[in-house]
Amino acid sequence: MKKINLAITGCMGRMGQQIIKSLKNDKNFKLVTLTENKKINKKINGIKISLNDEKVFKKVNIIIDFTVPKCTFQILKIASKLKKKVVIGTTGFTKTEEDLIKTYSKKIPILKAGNMSLGINLLMYLTEITSGSLGKNFLSKVFEVHHKHKKDYPSGTALMLGKGIAIGKHKNFYNLLGKKYLNKKKFPYGNKINFNSIRKGEIIGNHEVKFSSGKEIITLKHEAFDRSLYSEGALSVAKWLITKKPGLYSMRDFMNFK
């Protein structure tokens, strides 16, 4: 099998570094491009770190992007012009930005996921089923814990799980978006979906979805304790996306959930 020429954007970030590590155990890829959004005079595995411009992506088959929304759209603009496939692990997009990603996906294949873990995406699927199965008497909320370095809250995964609750109820997620708490010991259920985020230590990621009728509580939970599960997931979906036509894909498509 011919190797897939890979670009990693945000290569100095936590996920960028982790993907580079995971590539040592995956012979399907040839790492050809590493980029950052500012000039860095450094080489990794003999590859110079570049800025995001057209020339550095020309020999690339697929781009894995774990950056920030502003950078992601720089990448999408270039990828769209060069007809390159993109895996997006960046989080924190607004609804308008989400719509713009859909527009780009009409020209190139894009897989976007708030979390590349197979376990988290199974949790998302179970969240949808549970939310759809329970009656109106059940209220829900989402709790997440991440390391102290993580700036955004709620996490992209927590928001993804909130969307799972909304999908199960056949409701618009943005209409169900409730309060966003940070570092609270307790937080309430509500008619809308409330979120609580804890930032402490070096925790990789814990997520809980809770449903309560006041008489019983159902908890769906996932704990991550090795960051490589995200990078290995990103490489798996990159291999899958390489054969796809233009469109916006999700982990649901990759895992073949109905």
N, C-alpha and C positions, 0 to 999 in steps of 0.2 A: 504494500500500500504506500502510495506517495505521501510524504509528510505534509502536514498542514502548516503553512507559514503563518505564524501567530504574532500579533502585536498586543502588548499589555500597556494600557494607559494608567496613569497614577501608579507607576511602578515602584515608587518609594513608600507608598502607603502600606498599611497592614495587609490588606488583601492582595495588593500587587506583589509584595514580597512573598506572601504565602503561595501564590500561584507559581512564581518562579521556582520555589522549593519543590512544589508538587510536580513540576515538569520533569524533574530528575527521574521520576518513576513512570513517566508516560512517554513512550517512544513514538506516539502518533504525531507529535508536533515538532516544528523547528522554530525556535524563538528568533525572530528577525528584527523586531522593533520594540523599543522601550521608550515611553514618553512621560514627561511631567509638564505641568503648566508654567514652570519657571526654569530658567537655565541652571543646569547642574553639571558641573565638570567632573563626571564620573563615568566609569564603565562597569557593567554587570555582566558576567560571563562573556567578556570581550565585546559587549555591545554598548555603544555610546548612548547615553540618555539624551533624547532629542525633545524639542518642542513639538507641539501638534501642528504639523503642516502637511500638505499633500505629498511631497516627495518621500517622506519617511514611511508612508503607508502604501506606496505603489506596488511593492512586491508581496504585500500581505494578503492572505486569504480571508482571515477573520480577526476581529478586534475584540478583546475582552476589556470592558470598561468598568472599573470601580473607582469613581472619582466624585465629583460634585456636579449638580445639574448644569451649571454654566459650561463646564468642561465637556460634559456629555454632548451638549448641542454643538460644540466645536467639532467633536468627533463625528457626529451624525451628518453634519454638513459636508465634511470631507468624504466620509464613507459613501454617502448618497451619490456624490459626484463620481467617485472611483468604482462604484458598485461593489463595495465590500460588505461582508456580513458582520453583524455586531451583537455581542452578548452584553447586556446592560445589567450590572449589579448595583449601580448607583441608586440611592434612595432620596426621598425628600422632594419629589416633583410636585408642582401644583397641578390642579385639574387642567389648566390651560396648557401646561407643559406636557401632560399626559396625552392630550389631544394632538399636540405637535409631533410627538413620537409616533402616533398612529399615522400621521401624514407621511412621515419619512418611511414608514414600513410599507407603503405602497410601491416604493422604489427598490428597497433592499430587505432581505430577511433580518428581522430583529427578534431576539429572545430577551424579554425583560422579566426579571424576577427580583423581588425584595429580599429573597433568601434562596440560595442555591442548594440548601440541604434537602435531601430526599425525605428525611424525617419531618422537617418543618412543613414541607408541601403535602405530606400525608396528613399532618395535623390540620392544615388548611382545609383539606377535603373533608375530614371528619367534622370540622367546625361547621362547614356548610350543611352537612347532613344533619348534625345535631340541632342547629338553629332552625332548619326547616321542619324538623320532626317535633320540636317542642311548641306548645301553644303560646298564646299571647300573655299568659300568666308568668312566663319566664323572662326575667331581665338578664342582661349580660354585661360583662366588663372584661377588659384585657389588662394583664399585668406582665411587665417585662423587667429583667435585670441585665445590665451590661457593665463592662469595665468602665472605670472612671475617666478614660480618655475619650469616650464616645460623646460627641457634642449634641447631636440631634436627638430629639425625643418627641413623641414616642418613636421607637425604632421602626424602620421600614417594614420589618416582619410583623410587629404589633399592628401596624396599620393594615397590612395585608390580611391579618387574622380578623380585624374589624370588618374588612370588606367581605370576608367569608361569612361572618354573621349576617351582614346585610343581604348577601346573595341568597342565603338560606331563607330569608324572610321575603325575598323578591322586592327589596327596598333599595332606594338609592343611598349608597354609603355616605355621601356628603350630607344628606338630610338626617342621617342617624349619628353623625359625628358629635360626641359629647365633650366633656371636659378632659383636659390633658394635665395630669398631675405629675410632679417631679419629687421624688424622694419622700413620699408620704407613707407612713406606717399602715394606714388604712385609707380606703377610698370607697365611695358608695356605688351601688348599682343605680341605674337611672333608666328613664324611658328611652334615653339615647345611650350610645356606647361610650362609657368613660374609660380612660386609660391612666395607668400609673406606671411611671418609669423610675427605676432605681439605678443610680450610677455609683459603683463602688468597686474597689479592688481591681482584679484582673479577670473578672468573670467573662467568659466568652459569649454566653447568651442563654438565658432562661426565659421561657414564655409560657403563660397560662391563659386559657380562655375559661371563664366561669359563667355558668348559667344558674340562676336561682329563682325559685318560685316562692321563697319565704318558708317553704316547708322542706325543701331539699335543695342540694347544690350539686351540680355536675361540673367536674373539672377536667379539662383536657390540657395536658402538659408536655413540654419538650425541654430537655436540657442538652446543651452542647458543651463538650469539654475538650474538643480538639478542633482548632481552626481549620485543619486540613479538610474537614468534611465540606466546607464551603468552596475551597479552591478545587478540590477533586470534582465536586458537583459542577462547577463552572467549566472545567475542561470536558466533562462528559457532555454537557449541553452544547458546547462548541463543536464537538465531533458530530453531534446529531444535527446541528443547524447547518453544517457545511453542505448538506444535500438539499436544503429546502429552497423553495421559491420565495419571492418577496411576500411579506406578511408579518404581522405581529404575533409572536408565539409566547407561550408561558410554560412554566414547569408542568402545568396540567397537560399540555400537549406532549411534552417530553415524556411524562410518566404514563401517558395514555389513559388518564382518568376520563370517565364519561361525563 
